[in-house]
Amino acid sequence: MDVVQEPETEMSMLAVKNGWAEQNPEDWWIHACNGIKRLIKTHAISSKEIIGVGISYQMHGLVLVDAEGNVLRNSIIWCDSRAVPIGQKAFEKIGEDKCSEYLLNSPSNFTASKLKWVKDNEPEVFSRIHKFMLPGDYIALKLSRRNKYDGFGLSEGIFWDFKNKDIASFLMDYYGLDADLVPDIAETFGVQSRVNDKGASDSGLRVGTPILYRAGDQPNNALSLNVFNPGEVAATGGTSGVVYAVTDSLSVKESARVNNFAHVNYSPDSDSRIGKLLCINGSRIQYRWLLNNLEVGSYDEMNELASEVPVGSDGVVIIPFGNGAERMLNNQEVGTRLVNINLNNHGKGHLCRAALEGIAFSFVYGMEIMESDGIQVNVMRAGNDNLFRSKIFSETVATLIGYDIEIYNTTGAIGAARAGLLQDGDYKAFGKAIMENDYVMTFKPLENKEEYRKAYQLWKKELELILNNL
C-alpha cells in the first residue's frame, strides 16, 4: 500500500473576490495522472496489475462541461460562499420545514445554488452547459468519456428528495434548472465505466480498467475509518475541519447549520444511513497560516512551542474562522480574531497553542450543535495524517467531548482504493480489516478537565461576543 501527493504542496485557490474560491478542473486531472504514473514507476508495476480505480473528491464543487466534455469555466469549489444569499432565499421561499423534510438541508451554497448563480450571472456560460457534475465525476469523465454522476452526489449537491426518493424536482423548478443537465446516474459501488484510449494515454492506466467506486471526501473518509453505523463518528482536521456522524434517522433540527447526506451505505429501499456533516472552514488552514507567517520551520516545531505553554494559552484566544462563511455559525463570515494578546508576555508558543486550542474548541462547539440535532456518539475515529496527530489538539477535543478518539493509519486515498472491493456490500468484513490492521492509538479524556473547561468557556464567550455584534 502506498500513497503519493500531487502536487506535493496543497493546491492554491483563485479568489477573485472575498468569499470566492475556484480551481481549474484540468489541474486536478493533470495531478491525478501524475500521481498514478508516479505510483506505477515507483513500484515498477504493470498497468495490467491494476484491477480498478476508486475516486474520492472534494465535495460540493460545481464543474460545467459542454457536449464535447470541455470545461466551460473554473470550478466553483466547496468553500466558495457567493451562492449563500441564493440558497438562503430558497430556504425562506420554499420553506424551512419542506427543505428539512425533503432535502434534509438548507440549499445554502451547495452545488444546486452555485449552478443557479451561474444561470443568473453568467448566462452565456449557462447556455452552453451540456452537463453539470461534481469534481470526482469530472475525473471519471476524463478517464472514460462517460457522462455519469455518482448517485449519492445528488444528495451532496442538494438535488436529492429523501422523502420521494428521486431528484428534487421542486428545487430544480424553483431554480429554473432542467433535469437534462443531470448526467446519467452511477452506483457508488460497482463498475461505473471503464478507462478509454485517451484516459489510458494520459494516466498510464490500461484501456478497460474499471472505475469501481466514487464518493465525496467526507463520506469516503468515514468509510476509510470503518464508520458505517449510528453512534460512529469520523473526524478530520485538514484544510477544513469536519465531524461526520452516521445516523439512521431522517429527523432534522439543524438543517441550516448541519449538512445531511446519503452515506455510502445508504439505500432508498432499506434502513437509512445518513451522514450528518458539520464543517469548520477555518481549521488547518489557520495553523498553516501561522506556519507561513511565524518564521518557524515545521508543524513539529510549532507543536513543540505550543507544548511549552499551559492549557488556556495564558488567556490568548484565537477564533479560527478566516476561510469564508461558516455554515455552523449560520453562514456568517466571522474571520480570524486574535484576542487578549499581551505584547510583553506572549510569544510564538502562545500563538501556536491558542491556534490549536481555538481549532479544537471549534470542533467541540460543533459537537454541541450535532448533539442538539439528535446525534448519539459512541466513538470518534480520525486518520493519522491531519491535526489529530497533535497530542495537544486531540487531548483537548477528547477531554471536552468526553469520549475516546481512535487514530488509524489510513487516509481517504487508501479508503477509496480499498472500496473498489466492496461491491458485495460486506461492510462488516471491510471494517474488521481496518480495525485489525490500521489502528495506531487512542486519545482518552483527561481526568483534569477543569482547566480545559475554563479555557473553552473563555473562547466561547469571545466567539459569542463577536456573533452578537455581527
N, C-alpha and C positions, 0 to 999 in steps of 0.2 A: 504494500500500500504506500503510495507516495502522493504528495500534493505540491504543486508549484503555484506561484502567484504571478500573474501577468495583469498589468505591469507590476514591477517589484515594489513600487510605491503607489499609494492609493490614487485612483484617478481623480482628476480635478473636476469641478462642476462649473459650467458657464452661468454666471448670474448677471444678466444684463440690467436687471432692476432688483432692488431689495425684495426678498421673498421669492424670487425666481430661481430655478435650478434646472439646467438642461445638460444633456450629454449627447454625443453623436453615436447612434447605434452602430455605425460602421466601425467605430473604435472598439466596441465590445467584441465584434466579430473578429477583428484583427487580433485582439488579445487572446480570445478563445483559441484561435488557430495556433498562435504562438505557443500557448500553454500545452496544447495537445502534442505539437511537434517536439517540444522540449521533453515531455514525458517519454515519447517514443524513442527519442535519441538517447536520453539518459539511461534508459533501461534496456536499450538495444533489442526492442521487441518489434515484431512484425505487426502491421495493421490487421493482419488476418487473425491475430490473437485477441483482438478487442471485440468482445461479444456484444457490446451495446453501449449506448450513451444515456446518461442521466443529466438533466438540466435543472439547476437551481438559479434563481434570478432575483434581482431587486424588485420588490412588489410595487404595484400601483402606477408604474410608469406608463406613458402613452406613446406608442410607436405607430406612425401612419405610413402606409405604403400605397403606391399606385398599382395598376393592373400588372405591371411588369415586376413588381416586388421592390421597386426603388423607394428609398426613404424620402418622404416629402418635406420633412423638417426635423430638427433635433428632437429627441425625446424629451417630453416634459416629465421629469422623474419624481420619485416618491415624495421628496421633501419640498417640492415646489408648492407654494401656497397661493398662487394667483387666482385659483378657482374657488377659494374659500367662500367669497360672497355669493357665487353662483350656487354652490351646494347648500349654503345656509338659507338662501331664498327658497330653494326647492324643498328644504326641510320644513320651512314655515308654510309654504303654499300647499304642498301635498299633505302635510300634517305629520306632526311628530309621532302620533300613535300609529298611523299607517306605515310610516318609514320603519318604526321599531318592530312592528309585527311582520311586515313583508320582507324588508331589506335587512333587518336586524342592525341597521346603521343609519346615521345621517349621511346623505350623499357627499357632504363635506368637499374635500379637494381630491377625491378619488378619481379613477380613470374616467368614469362617465362624465363628471363635472369638468375635467380637463378637456375632454372631447367637445363639450358644449362651449367651452372658452374658445377653442379653435373655430368652431362654427360661427361664433359671434364676432370674433376679432380678426380672423384670417380666412375670409370666405373663399378667396382664390385657392388656398391650400385645401380647404374643406371640400371644394367642388371636385378635386382630383383624387379624393380618397377612394381606394378600392376596398381596403380592409383596415381596421384598427387592430392593434394587438398589444400584448404585454412584452417586456424585454425578453423573456425566455422564449416566447413564441417567435420572436424575430430570429433568434439564434437557430431555432428549429427550421424556420423558413430558409435561412441561408444554407443550412446543411442539406435540405431536401427539396426546396422549392415548392413545398406544400403549404397552402394557407390553412393551417389548423390552429385552433385556440384551445389551450388547456381548459378542460371543462370547469374545474374549480376556480379558474381565473375569472369566470363570470361573477362569482361571489366576491372575489378580491377587488374587481373593478366596480362593484356595486351594480352589477347587471343581473343579479340572480334573485328571483322571487322565491323565498323559502316556503311560503305558505302554498303557492300554486305549483311549486317545483318546476319552474320554467323561467325563461328570460323575463326580466321585469319590464313588461311592455308598458306599464303605466308610467315608469320613469323615462323610458325611451320616448314615449309620446310627449311627455311634458317637455323634454329637452329638444324635441323635433329631430330625433335620430332614427334612421331607417335600420331595421333589423338586418338588412342585406349587408350592412357594414361589418357584422359579426362573422369571423371566419368559421369554417367547419369546426365542430366540437370534437376534441380528442379525449380519451380517458386518461386519468393521471398515470395509471399503470398499464403496461402492455405496449405492443408495437403501434406507435403513433404514426410513424413514417420511416423512410429509410434514406440513408445518405446517397445523393445522386452524384453524377460525374463532377459537376462544378464544386459541390460541397467537399467531395473527396480530394480534388485537386488543391483546394485552398487549405484544408485542415490536415491532410495527411492520413485521414481515415480511409478505410476500404469502402468502395462502392457497395451499397446494400447493407451496410452496418445499421442495425435498427436503433431508433430513438425509443427508449423503453420507459421513460419517466420524465415528468416535468412538474415542478411546483415552485411557488414563491419561496423566498429565502426563509421566512419565519415558520411557516408550516413544515418546510423541509428541515429547518434546524430542530424543530420538535421531533420529527421522525428520526433524525440523527441521534437524538438523545433518548430514544425509547419513550416518548411522550405521546401516548395514544388514548389514554383513558381519563375519565373525570378524577380530579384530585392531583393530577400530574401537571407540573408547570415547567416550561423551558424558558430560559433567560439568556440574553446575550448583551454584552456591553461593547458593541462595535461602534462605528461612526455614530449611529443612534443606539439607544438602549431599548430593549424590548422585553416585556413579560408576556408570555404566551401560555394561556391556561386552557386545558381541554374541559369541555362540559358536555352533558347530554341534554341540556335544557335550551329551548328556544326563547325563554323569557329574558327580556332585556330591560334594564332600568337606566343604563348609562349609555344609550346609543349615540349621544353627542360626544362622549369622551372615550369610550372603549369601542374598538373595532370588533366585529363578529364575522367570521368567515367559515366556510365549509373547510373542515380539516381534511387531511389527505385520506383518512379512512371514513369520510362522510359518504353516506349513500341515501338518496331520496327514498329508497324503498325499505330502509331498515332504521334501527335506532340512530338518532342524530349524533354526530360528533362534530361539535362546533369549537373552533379555536377562538378564544377571546384574547384579543391582542391590544396591549397598551404600549404605545410608542413614546419614547422620550427622545425628541430630535437632538437635543444637546446632551451628548454622552461622551464617548471617547474623543469626539471632535473637540470638546472642551479641553481634555487632557493633552491632545495633540497640539492645540494652540499654545498651551503653556510650554510644551517641549520646544516649539519653534521660537518662542519669544523669551525664554528664561536663560538661554545660553547654557543649557545642560546637555549632556551627551546622549542620554538614553532614558527610556522609561524606567529601567532598573535604577538608574541614578536618582530619578525623581522619587521612586518608591522608597529608596534609602533615606533621602532627605525628609520625606513625609514621616517615616518611622521614628525620627528623632523629635517629633512634635507630639504633644499629648492629645488624647481624644478631645475633640471640640476645637482644635487648632487655635487655642488661646483666644477664642471669640471671633476669629476671622471666618466669614461666611462667603461662599461663592454660590450664586444662583446660576446654574449652568444651562440656561435656555437660549443660547445665542445662535441657533441654527434654524431660524424660521418659526412659523406659528406652531404652537404646541397644542395638539388636539386635547390632551388630558387637562389643559388649562383653558378649555372652551375656545380653542383656536386663537388665543391671544399671543401676540409677539412680545414676550417679556424681556428677551435679551439676556445677556450675561451681566450679572451685577457682582461687584466686589464690595463687601460691607465690613466695617469695623477694623480696617487696617490701621495699625499704629506704625508710623514711619520710623520710630526709634526702636521698636521691639520686634517687629515682624520681618521675616525674610523669605527666601525661596522655599524653605521647608514648610512654612505656614501656608503658602500658596498651594504647594503640592498636596498637602494633607487636606486643606479646605476644598480643593477641587475634587479629590477622591471622595471625601465625605459628602460634598454637595451632590455629586452624581449618585452616590449610594442613597442619600436621603430622597432624591427624586424617585428612585426605584421604590422606596418604602412608601412614599406619598402615593405612587401609582398603585401599589398593592392595597392600600386602604380604599382606593376607588374600586379596584377589582372586587374586593370583599363586599363592598356595598352593593355590587352588581350580582351578588349571589355566589361568587366563587368560593369553594371549599378546597383548601390546599393540604396535601399530604407531604409533598416533597418538591423541591426546586432543583432542576438539573441545568448545568451550563457546560459549554465546551471549554477546552483548555487553551484557547487562542485569543482571549479578549480580556477586558478589565477584570473578569473574575479570577484571573491569575494573581491579582494583587491581594495579599493577605488582609491589608487594611480595608480594602473595598468589600471583600467577601464577608469578613467577620462583622463589619458594620451592618451590612444588609441582613445577615443571618441572625444577629443579636436582636435587631429591631423587629423583624418579622416573626421570630420565634420558632423557626424550623430549619432543618438541615438544608445545606446547599451541596449537592453532589457534583463533583467535577469529573468530566470524562475526556479522554484524549481522542476527540473526534472533531470533525468540522462539517459544515454543510456540504462541502465538496465531496467528502468521503460518504456522507449520507446519501447524496444524490447518486453516486456511483453504485452503492450497495442496493439502492431502491429498485434498480433495474431487475433485481432477482425477486421482487415482491409481487410478481404477477399472480401468484396463488393466494395472496392475502393472508399469509401465515404471520401475522404481526407478533404473535407470542414468541415463536422461534426466532424471529428477527430481533426482537428486543432482548431475548435471553443472551444472544451472542454479544450484543453491545454491553450488557451488564457484566458479562464474564471476561470480556477481552479489553474493554476500554476504560474501566474505572481507574481513577487516579487517586482521589482523596475526598474527604467530606469536611466542610466547614460547619461547625456546630455553634449554636448560640452561646455566647459567653455568659458566665454567671453574673459578672458585674455589669448589669445593664444600665444602671442609673446614669452614669456619665454619658452613655450613648443617647439615652432618652433626653437628657438635658440639652445636648448638642443638637439633636433632631428638633426639639421644640423651639430652640432659638432660630434654627434655619427656617422652620415652618412659619414662625412669626414674621420673619423678614419677608418671606415669599408672600404671605397674605397681606402684608402692608403694601407691597408692590401691586398685587392684584386689585386691592381695594382702591388704588389711586389711578388705575388704568381706565 
